[in-house]
């Protein structure tokens, strides 16, 4: 298995103080790219370049705002900023207010289908163990699972999925840093990246 981290803007200071959080400590890094239809994490683009220059496999993710936007609009916004990251893994983060959308499964599937049709790459779905049962249509679309469940020795019931691709298993509270595990080897990770 591979070990990595995922980062967003609130970890920028940590990376600026110690770039080895990207270049030296992990097998992979997943970086927030966009949110909704109006937020682009521009410093994340610099971190993507750091991954490329260091040969670190990486991914980029979109934070869904399904409570207020249409899925195709959000997918196109993500693609407008991330199509250039064609050597990275793609993911959709569904949590918080987005889960208030009663059609969140349909919404997420349409977002993922839009990205897949445009790129030929199947994004992962990120969600928590308590919400995973809501995403039958996403699972039926053959999209992988990035599951969040902290403080346990193994992942619980992830139905309707049979296995997880990435497990966010711990939050380092001292550093405010999310820790992840990939359920496979480097070659398998690169397949999710489409490389």
C-alpha positions in Angstrom: 0.0 0.0 0.0 1.0 3.6 -0.6 0.8 6.4 2.0 0.0 10.0 1.2 -1.7 13.2 2.3 -4.4 15.4 0.9 -4.2 19.2 1.2 -6.3 22.3 0.8 -5.7 26.0 1.3 -5.6 25.7 5.1 -2.4 23.6 4.8 -0.6 26.0 2.5 1.4 27.5 5.4 2.6 24.0 6.3 3.9 23.3 2.8 5.5 26.7 2.5 7.4 26.1 5.8 8.4 22.6 4.8 8.2 21.6 1.1 9.1 18.0 2.0 5.5 17.4 2.9 5.1 17.2 -0.9 8.6 16.3 -2.1 9.9 13.9 0.5 7.5 12.4 3.0 4.8 10.7 1.0 4.1 8.2 -1.8 1.4 10.5 -3.2 -0.3 13.8 -2.6 -3.9 14.9 -3.5 -4.5 18.6 -3.8 -7.7 20.6 -3.7 -8.2 22.4 -7.1 -11.7 23.9 -7.2 -14.9 24.4 -5.3 -18.3 25.2 -6.7 -18.2 27.4 -9.8 -16.2 30.3 -8.4 -13.2 29.1 -6.3 -9.8 28.0 -7.7 -7.1 27.1 -5.3 -4.3 28.8 -7.2 -1.5 27.9 -4.8 -2.5 24.3 -5.4 -1.3 24.7 -8.9 2.2 25.4 -7.5 2.0 22.2 -5.4 1.0 20.2 -8.5 4.2 21.5 -10.2 6.2 20.5 -7.1 4.8 17.0 -7.4 5.7 16.8 -11.1 9.2 18.1 -10.5 9.8 15.6 -7.7 8.2 12.7 -9.5 5.5 12.3 -6.8 2.2 10.9 -8.1 -0.6 13.3 -7.4 -4.3 13.9 -7.7 -6.6 17.0 -7.8 -10.1 17.2 -6.3 -13.2 19.3 -6.6 -15.2 20.3 -3.6 -18.9 19.9 -4.5 -21.4 22.7 -3.8 -24.4 20.6 -4.8 -26.7 22.5 -2.5 -26.6 25.5 -4.9 -25.1 24.6 -8.3 -25.8 22.3 -11.2 -23.4 19.3 -11.6 -22.4 20.0 -15.2 -21.5 23.6 -14.4 -19.3 22.5 -11.6 -17.7 19.8 -13.7 -16.9 22.3 -16.5 -15.4 24.7 -13.9 -13.2 21.9 -12.6 -12.2 20.9 -16.1 -11.4 24.6 -17.0 -8.7 24.5 -14.3 -7.7 20.9 -14.2 -7.7 19.4 -17.7 -4.0 20.4 -17.8 -3.4 18.0 -14.9 -3.9 15.1 -17.2 -1.2 13.1 -15.5 -3.0 13.2 -12.1 -5.9 11.4 -10.4 -9.2 13.3 -10.3 -11.7 13.2 -7.4 -15.0 14.7 -6.3 -15.3 15.6 -2.6 -18.9 15.3 -1.4 -19.4 16.4 2.2 -20.9 19.2 4.2 -23.8 21.2 2.7 -23.6 19.3 -0.6 -25.2 16.3 1.2 -28.3 18.4 1.8 -29.2 17.9 -1.9 -31.8 15.1 -1.9 -30.5 14.0 -5.3 -26.8 13.9 -4.4 -26.2 10.5 -5.9 -27.6 11.6 -9.3 -25.8 15.0 -9.0 -22.5 13.3 -8.3 -22.9 10.7 -11.0 -23.6 13.5 -13.6 -20.5 15.4 -12.4 -18.4 12.3 -12.8 -19.9 11.3 -16.1 -19.2 14.8 -17.5 -15.5 14.6 -16.4 -15.1 11.1 -17.7 -16.6 11.9 -21.1 -14.3 14.9 -21.4 -11.1 13.2 -20.3 -11.4 9.5 -20.5 -10.5 9.4 -16.8 -12.8 8.0 -14.1 -12.8 10.3 -11.0 -13.0 8.9 -7.5 -15.8 9.8 -5.1 -14.6 11.1 -1.7 -17.2 10.9 1.1 -17.4 9.7 4.7 -18.4 6.2 5.8 -21.6 7.4 7.3 -22.7 8.8 3.8 -21.3 6.2 1.4 -24.6 4.3 1.2 -26.2 7.3 -0.6 -24.1 6.8 -3.8 -25.5 3.7 -5.6 -25.6 5.4 -9.0 -22.0 6.5 -8.6 -20.9 3.0 -7.7 -22.9 1.6 -10.7 -20.9 4.0 -12.9 -17.7 2.1 -12.0 -16.2 5.1 -10.2 -13.8 4.4 -7.4 -14.2 5.2 -3.7 -12.0 7.5 -1.5 -13.5 6.8 1.9 -13.0 8.9 5.1 -13.1 7.0 8.4 -10.8 8.0 11.2 -9.6 6.3 14.4 -10.1 2.6 13.4 -7.9 -0.2 12.3 -9.9 -1.1 9.2 -12.6 0.4 7.1 -16.2 -0.5 7.9 -19.1 -1.5 5.6 -18.7 0.5 2.3 -21.7 -0.9 0.5 -22.5 -0.6 -2.4 -18.8 -0.7 -3.1 -16.8 -3.9 -2.8 -13.5 -2.2 -2.1 -12.0 1.2 -1.5 -9.3 2.9 -3.6 -8.1 5.4 -1.0 -8.8 5.5 2.7 -8.4 8.8 4.6 -7.7 7.1 7.9 -6.3 9.8 10.2 -6.1 13.5 10.8 -2.9 14.7 12.4 -4.4 17.3 14.7 -1.1 18.9 15.6 -0.4 19.7 11.9 -4.1 19.7 10.8 -3.1 17.3 8.1 -5.2 14.5 6.5 -3.4 11.2 6.1 -4.4 8.7 3.4 -3.6 5.1 2.3 -3.9 3.8 -1.3 -5.2 0.3 -1.6 -2.6 -0.9 -4.1 0.9 -0.2 -5.6 2.4 2.6 -7.6 1.4 1.1 -10.9 -2.2 0.8 -9.8 -2.2 4.4 -8.6 -1.0 5.5 -12.0 -3.8 3.7 -13.6 -6.3 5.9 -11.7 -4.2 8.8 -13.0 -4.6 7.5 -16.6 -0.9 7.1 -17.1 
